[in-house]
Amino acid sequence: KFLTIIINWSDVNINNGVTRYIEGSHKNGERNGKEVYFQGEKGTVFLADNYGLHSGTLPKDSLRITSWLRLGKLENPASVQDGFVTTP
C-alpha cells in the first residue's frame, strides 16, 4: 500500500544513525527477526516497504543526512497514528 524511497546524502553506517529494520516483523510483529541496516555510501538509494518494526540507531561518530519519500494511499497502516490519519 506504500513505498519508501531512502536517499543517503552522506555516508551512512552503524555509527551515525542508520535505519534498522527487523525482517519478518511486518507479518506478525515478531521482534526477534534478523536486523537489516540501510547503510551505504553517499548517493545510495533504497526502495523499502518499511511497514514492519524499524528505527534509527543512536549516532556515535557523526550524523547522517537522508531524505525519505513516502508514496502510497493517504489512508494506510503507516499513516494512522494513535487512531488518527496524519498528513504532511
OpenMM code with the backbone's topology and positions (N, CA, C; nanometers):
from openmm import Vec3, app, unit

residues = "LYS PHE LEU THR ILE ILE ILE ASN TRP SER ASP VAL ASN ILE ASN ASN GLY VAL THR ARG TYR ILE GLU GLY SER HIS LYS ASN GLY GLU ARG ASN GLY LYS GLU VAL TYR PHE GLN GLY GLU LYS GLY THR VAL PHE LEU ALA ASP ASN TYR GLY LEU HIS SER GLY THR LEU PRO LYS ASP SER LEU ARG ILE THR SER TRP LEU ARG LEU GLY LYS LEU GLU ASN PRO ALA SER VAL GLN ASP GLY PHE VAL THR THR PRO".split()
positions = [
    Vec3(0.0803, -0.1199, 0.0000),
    Vec3(0.0000, 0.0000, 0.0000),
    Vec3(0.0845, 0.1261, 0.0000),
    Vec3(0.2144, 0.1115, 0.0259),
    Vec3(0.3018, 0.2277, 0.0195),
    Vec3(0.4453, 0.1825, -0.0015),
    Vec3(0.5283, 0.2783, -0.0406),
    Vec3(0.6687, 0.2519, -0.0684),
    Vec3(0.7479, 0.3701, -0.0140),
    Vec3(0.8644, 0.3419, 0.0413),
    Vec3(0.9512, 0.4483, 0.0907),
    Vec3(1.0801, 0.4478, 0.0108),
    Vec3(1.1200, 0.5653, -0.0355),
    Vec3(1.2474, 0.5826, -0.1039),
    Vec3(1.3398, 0.6537, -0.0056),
    Vec3(1.4543, 0.5919, 0.0259),
    Vec3(1.5508, 0.6500, 0.1190),
    Vec3(1.6743, 0.6895, 0.0386),
    Vec3(1.7115, 0.8171, 0.0445),
    Vec3(1.8288, 0.8671, -0.0266),
    Vec3(1.9331, 0.9087, 0.0764),
    Vec3(2.0530, 0.8504, 0.0680),
    Vec3(2.1622, 0.8880, 0.1578),
    Vec3(2.2390, 1.0049, 0.0973),
    Vec3(2.2393, 1.1184, 0.1651),
    Vec3(2.3135, 1.2364, 0.1198),
    Vec3(2.4524, 1.2405, 0.1817),
    Vec3(2.4757, 1.1543, 0.2791),
    Vec3(2.6079, 1.1392, 0.3401),
    Vec3(2.6330, 0.9894, 0.3548),
    Vec3(2.7576, 0.9509, 0.3833),
    Vec3(2.7847, 0.8104, 0.4101),
    Vec3(2.7061, 0.7709, 0.5351),
    Vec3(2.6344, 0.6593, 0.5278),
    Vec3(2.5503, 0.6157, 0.6396),
    Vec3(2.5977, 0.4775, 0.6837),
    Vec3(2.6230, 0.4644, 0.8143),
    Vec3(2.6692, 0.3366, 0.8693),
    Vec3(2.6166, 0.3183, 1.0107),
    Vec3(2.6544, 0.2092, 1.0710),
    Vec3(2.6034, 0.1704, 1.2027),
    Vec3(2.6369, 0.2739, 1.3111),
    Vec3(2.7366, 0.3589, 1.2872),
    Vec3(2.7802, 0.4549, 1.3886),
    Vec3(2.7183, 0.5935, 1.3763),
    Vec3(2.6332, 0.6173, 1.2748),
    Vec3(2.5778, 0.7520, 1.2639),
    Vec3(2.4261, 0.7561, 1.2419),
    Vec3(2.3552, 0.6610, 1.2975),
    Vec3(2.2095, 0.6685, 1.2987),
    Vec3(2.1402, 0.5978, 1.1846),
    Vec3(2.1993, 0.4923, 1.1331),
    Vec3(2.1416, 0.4168, 1.0223),
    Vec3(2.0026, 0.3628, 1.0586),
    Vec3(1.9154, 0.3484, 0.9593),
    Vec3(1.7834, 0.2886, 0.9809),
    Vec3(1.7970, 0.1383, 0.9918),
    Vec3(1.7370, 0.0826, 1.0951),
    Vec3(1.7391, -0.0622, 1.1217),
    Vec3(1.5974, -0.1152, 1.1032),
    Vec3(1.5855, -0.2299, 1.0368),
    Vec3(1.4559, -0.2935, 1.0113),
    Vec3(1.4628, -0.4380, 1.0611),
    Vec3(1.3567, -0.4858, 1.1227),
    Vec3(1.3504, -0.6243, 1.1709),
    Vec3(1.2767, -0.7076, 1.0668),
    Vec3(1.3503, -0.7970, 1.0007),
    Vec3(1.2914, -0.8822, 0.8964),
    Vec3(1.1776, -0.9663, 0.9536),
    Vec3(1.0673, -0.9743, 0.8802),
    Vec3(0.9531, -1.0559, 0.9207),
    Vec3(0.8572, -0.9874, 1.0157),
    Vec3(0.8933, -0.8707, 1.0676),
    Vec3(0.8064, -0.8048, 1.1659),
    Vec3(0.6785, -0.7507, 1.1034),
    Vec3(0.6752, -0.7336, 0.9723),
    Vec3(0.5544, -0.6851, 0.9057),
    Vec3(0.4446, -0.7911, 0.9028),
    Vec3(0.4814, -0.9171, 0.9228),
    Vec3(0.3824, -1.0254, 0.9169),
    Vec3(0.3145, -1.0501, 1.0505),
    Vec3(0.3932, -1.0516, 1.1574),
    Vec3(0.3340, -1.0909, 1.2852),
    Vec3(0.3862, -1.0108, 1.4043),
    Vec3(0.4569, -0.9005, 1.3779),
    Vec3(0.5094, -0.8199, 1.4871),
    Vec3(0.6277, -0.8843, 1.5570),
    Vec3(0.6840, -0.9881, 1.4973),
    Vec3(0.7978, -1.0595, 1.5569),
    Vec3(0.9150, -0.9632, 1.5778),
    Vec3(0.9711, -0.9639, 1.6967),
    Vec3(1.0820, -0.8734, 1.7290),
    Vec3(1.2167, -0.9441, 1.7287),
    Vec3(1.2181, -1.0727, 1.6995),
    Vec3(1.3419, -1.1495, 1.7057),
    Vec3(1.3970, -1.1861, 1.5687),
    Vec3(1.3510, -1.1197, 1.4640),
    Vec3(1.3994, -1.1482, 1.3293),
    Vec3(1.5379, -1.0898, 1.3059),
    Vec3(1.5916, -1.1184, 1.1901),
    Vec3(1.7223, -1.0664, 1.1502),
    Vec3(1.7144, -0.9151, 1.1338),
    Vec3(1.8151, -0.8436, 1.1851),
    Vec3(1.8204, -0.6987, 1.1692),
    Vec3(1.8863, -0.6651, 1.0358),
    Vec3(1.8223, -0.5772, 0.9595),
    Vec3(1.8743, -0.5305, 0.8312),
    Vec3(1.9032, -0.3817, 0.8467),
    Vec3(2.0196, -0.3362, 0.7993),
    Vec3(2.0587, -0.1961, 0.8106),
    Vec3(2.0644, -0.1329, 0.6718),
    Vec3(2.0006, -0.0171, 0.6557),
    Vec3(2.0025, 0.0554, 0.5284),
    Vec3(2.1239, 0.1484, 0.5272),
    Vec3(2.2420, 0.0884, 0.5166),
    Vec3(2.3638, 0.1674, 0.5182),
    Vec3(2.4311, 0.1648, 0.3820),
    Vec3(2.5042, 0.2695, 0.3522),
    Vec3(2.5731, 0.2779, 0.2249),
    Vec3(2.6437, 0.4099, 0.2095),
    Vec3(2.7144, 0.4215, 0.0996),
    Vec3(2.7880, 0.5444, 0.0712),
    Vec3(2.6929, 0.6565, 0.0315),
    Vec3(2.7449, 0.7769, 0.0333),
    Vec3(2.6713, 0.8942, -0.0132),
    Vec3(2.6175, 0.8663, -0.1531),
    Vec3(2.4896, 0.8925, -0.1752),
    Vec3(2.4268, 0.8679, -0.3048),
    Vec3(2.3537, 0.7356, -0.3151),
    Vec3(2.3661, 0.6493, -0.2151),
    Vec3(2.2944, 0.5219, -0.2155),
    Vec3(2.1448, 0.5480, -0.2000),
    Vec3(2.0647, 0.4745, -0.2766),
    Vec3(1.9187, 0.4882, -0.2708),
    Vec3(1.8580, 0.3519, -0.2402),
    Vec3(1.7641, 0.3476, -0.1485),
    Vec3(1.6933, 0.2250, -0.1122),
    Vec3(1.5447, 0.2406, -0.1421),
    Vec3(1.4827, 0.1353, -0.1917),
    Vec3(1.3375, 0.1263, -0.2027),
    Vec3(1.2943, 0.0285, -0.0953),
    Vec3(1.2086, 0.0727, -0.0061),
    Vec3(1.1753, -0.0112, 0.1084),
    Vec3(1.0257, -0.0102, 0.1369),
    Vec3(0.9772, -0.1236, 0.1807),
    Vec3(0.8439, -0.1341, 0.2388),
    Vec3(0.8699, -0.1502, 0.3880),
    Vec3(0.8813, -0.0393, 0.4580),
    Vec3(0.9172, -0.0450, 0.5996),
    Vec3(0.7944, -0.0461, 0.6907),
    Vec3(0.6950, -0.1243, 0.6508),
    Vec3(0.5726, -0.1384, 0.7294),
    Vec3(0.6010, -0.2038, 0.8643),
    Vec3(0.7029, -0.2865, 0.8731),
    Vec3(0.7354, -0.3563, 0.9978),
    Vec3(0.8102, -0.2670, 1.0961),
    Vec3(0.8672, -0.3305, 1.1975),
    Vec3(0.9394, -0.2573, 1.3015),
    Vec3(1.0687, -0.2004, 1.2457),
    Vec3(1.0883, -0.0697, 1.2622),
    Vec3(1.2105, -0.0043, 1.2171),
    Vec3(1.2400, 0.1140, 1.3077),
    Vec3(1.3666, 0.1512, 1.3121),
    Vec3(1.4081, 0.2667, 1.3918),
    Vec3(1.5463, 0.3098, 1.3458),
    Vec3(1.5863, 0.4268, 1.3884),
    Vec3(1.7230, 0.4707, 1.3659),
    Vec3(1.8087, 0.4255, 1.4829),
    Vec3(1.9354, 0.3973, 1.4553),
    Vec3(2.0277, 0.3643, 1.5639),
    Vec3(2.0809, 0.4948, 1.6222),
    Vec3(2.1353, 0.4889, 1.7421),
    Vec3(2.1892, 0.6093, 1.8047),
    Vec3(2.3191, 0.6499, 1.7366),
    Vec3(2.3313, 0.7762, 1.6957),
    Vec3(2.4559, 0.8207, 1.6334),
    Vec3(2.5688, 0.8250, 1.7359),
    Vec3(2.6862, 0.7734, 1.6966),
    Vec3(2.8032, 0.7715, 1.7858),
    Vec3(2.9121, 0.8642, 1.7341),
    Vec3(2.9419, 0.8588, 1.6044),
    Vec3(3.0540, 0.9344, 1.5480),
    Vec3(3.0114, 1.0647, 1.4820),
    Vec3(2.9048, 1.0600, 1.4023),
    Vec3(2.8591, 1.1766, 1.3273),
    Vec3(2.7101, 1.1598, 1.3003),
    Vec3(2.6526, 1.2549, 1.2309),
    Vec3(2.5108, 1.2474, 1.1968),
    Vec3(2.4950, 1.2065, 1.0507),
    Vec3(2.3866, 1.1379, 1.0215),
    Vec3(2.3551, 1.1024, 0.8832),
    Vec3(2.2652, 1.2094, 0.8242),
    Vec3(2.2682, 1.2199, 0.6937),
    Vec3(2.1749, 1.3089, 0.6237),
    Vec3(2.1051, 1.2231, 0.5191),
    Vec3(1.9731, 1.2055, 0.5351),
    Vec3(1.8940, 1.1257, 0.4416),
    Vec3(1.7623, 1.1962, 0.4122),
    Vec3(1.7025, 1.1589, 0.3015),
    Vec3(1.5670, 1.2031, 0.2684),
    Vec3(1.4803, 1.0785, 0.2567),
    Vec3(1.3603, 1.0856, 0.3093),
    Vec3(1.2629, 0.9780, 0.2963),
    Vec3(1.1450, 1.0314, 0.2165),
    Vec3(1.1141, 0.9640, 0.1069),
    Vec3(0.9974, 0.9980, 0.0264),
    Vec3(0.8995, 0.8824, 0.0392),
    Vec3(0.7811, 0.9093, 0.0885),
    Vec3(0.6820, 0.8039, 0.1089),
    Vec3(0.5714, 0.8189, 0.0065),
    Vec3(0.5473, 0.7129, -0.0666),
    Vec3(0.4465, 0.7119, -0.1717),
    Vec3(0.3402, 0.6083, -0.1363),
    Vec3(0.2140, 0.6445, -0.1504),
    Vec3(0.1078, 0.5491, -0.1234),
    Vec3(-0.0254, 0.6170, -0.1026),
    Vec3(-0.1233, 0.5385, -0.0678),
    Vec3(-0.2564, 0.5914, -0.0402),
    Vec3(-0.2522, 0.6771, 0.0856),
    Vec3(-0.3368, 0.7789, 0.0909),
    Vec3(-0.3404, 0.8660, 0.2082),
    Vec3(-0.3693, 0.7861, 0.3348),
    Vec3(-0.4711, 0.7014, 0.3279),
    Vec3(-0.5051, 0.6199, 0.4445),
    Vec3(-0.4468, 0.4806, 0.4254),
    Vec3(-0.3444, 0.4471, 0.5048),
    Vec3(-0.2847, 0.3143, 0.5054),
    Vec3(-0.2297, 0.2903, 0.6458),
    Vec3(-0.1876, 0.1693, 0.6770),
    Vec3(-0.1412, 0.1415, 0.8136),
    Vec3(-0.0286, 0.2330, 0.8612),
    Vec3(0.0516, 0.2873, 0.7700),
    Vec3(0.1618, 0.3743, 0.8108),
    Vec3(0.1163, 0.5166, 0.8397),
    Vec3(-0.0009, 0.5567, 0.7897),
    Vec3(-0.0460, 0.6937, 0.8106),
    Vec3(-0.1355, 0.7071, 0.9336),
    Vec3(-0.1718, 0.5974, 0.9958),
    Vec3(-0.2576, 0.6022, 1.1133),
    Vec3(-0.1712, 0.5953, 1.2388),
    Vec3(-0.1784, 0.7010, 1.3199),
    Vec3(-0.1043, 0.7073, 1.4449),
    Vec3(-0.2008, 0.7451, 1.5549),
    Vec3(-0.2050, 0.6661, 1.6587),
    Vec3(-0.2955, 0.6909, 1.7710),
    Vec3(-0.4416, 0.7023, 1.7270),
    Vec3(-0.4783, 0.6277, 1.6225),
    Vec3(-0.6160, 0.6240, 1.5790),
    Vec3(-0.6551, 0.7347, 1.4829),
    Vec3(-0.5625, 0.8230, 1.4473),
    Vec3(-0.5923, 0.9348, 1.3578),
    Vec3(-0.5035, 0.9289, 1.2345),
    Vec3(-0.5567, 0.9698, 1.1192),
    Vec3(-0.4786, 0.9764, 0.9968),
    Vec3(-0.3949, 1.1024, 1.0013),
    Vec3(-0.2635, 1.0862, 0.9770),
    Vec3(-0.1745, 1.2017, 0.9759),
    Vec3(-0.1427, 1.2396, 0.8317),
    Vec3(-0.1288, 1.3673, 0.8062),
    Vec3(-0.0919, 1.4164, 0.6740),
    Vec3(0.0237, 1.5151, 0.6896),
    Vec3(0.1019, 1.5288, 0.5827),
    Vec3(0.2145, 1.6235, 0.5927),
    Vec3(0.1685, 1.7668, 0.6055),
] * unit.nanometer
topology = app.Topology()
chain = topology.addChain("A")
for resn in residues:
    res = topology.addResidue(resn, chain)
    for name in ("N", "CA", "C"):
        topology.addAtom(name, app.Element.getBySymbol(name[0]), res)
